[in-house]
Amino acid sequence: MHQGIALRVAYLVVRNESEAEDVTQDGFVKAYRSLGRFHEGSPFRPWLLKIIRNEALNRVRGNRRRQGLAVRASNDPVSGGAAPSPETEVISDDQSRRLLTLVEALPERYRSVVLHRYLLDLSEQETAEVLGVPVGTVKSRSHRALERLRRSLDAEEKTT
């Protein structure tokens, strides 16, 4: 039930598909072993995703790997089930790459909030719990990150 989002969380941190699969498996094992420490009545998904994220961060620190971000920004079905035109696909792919490059250039504190809120589609509360920060911090970092992205996009458009 939580495997897909757990894998995406791990991937956002380790930036390698096979490494993310290993991290996710290890994270699920750690979560299973830690079920006795789970507070009944608390939301399970943020608790699990925090374990996965911490496992991924530990893996990155241990391996000292830093690879480029390669995340699919969207898999939205086309309206009416029609296939998009080749032109639309090229433009969409180009826009996604440009946006991901700008997101990757953000400082880590902003990038992690953007990735969790908008690419993983977590709520502010879930993002706060996964990142271990207050909800207000998620809100302010989201606002600042989006402002930086807007300025970067505006600057990019002016130069082209």
Secondary structure, 3 states (H helix, E strand, C coil): CCHHHHHHHHHHHHCCHHHHHHHHHHHHHHHHHCHHHCCCCCCHHHHHHHHHHHHHHHHHHHHCCCCCCCCCCCCCCCHHHCCCCHHHHHHHHHHHHHHHHHHHHCCHHHHHHHHHHHHCCCCHHHHHHHHCCCHHHHHHHHHHHHHHHHHHHHHHHHHC
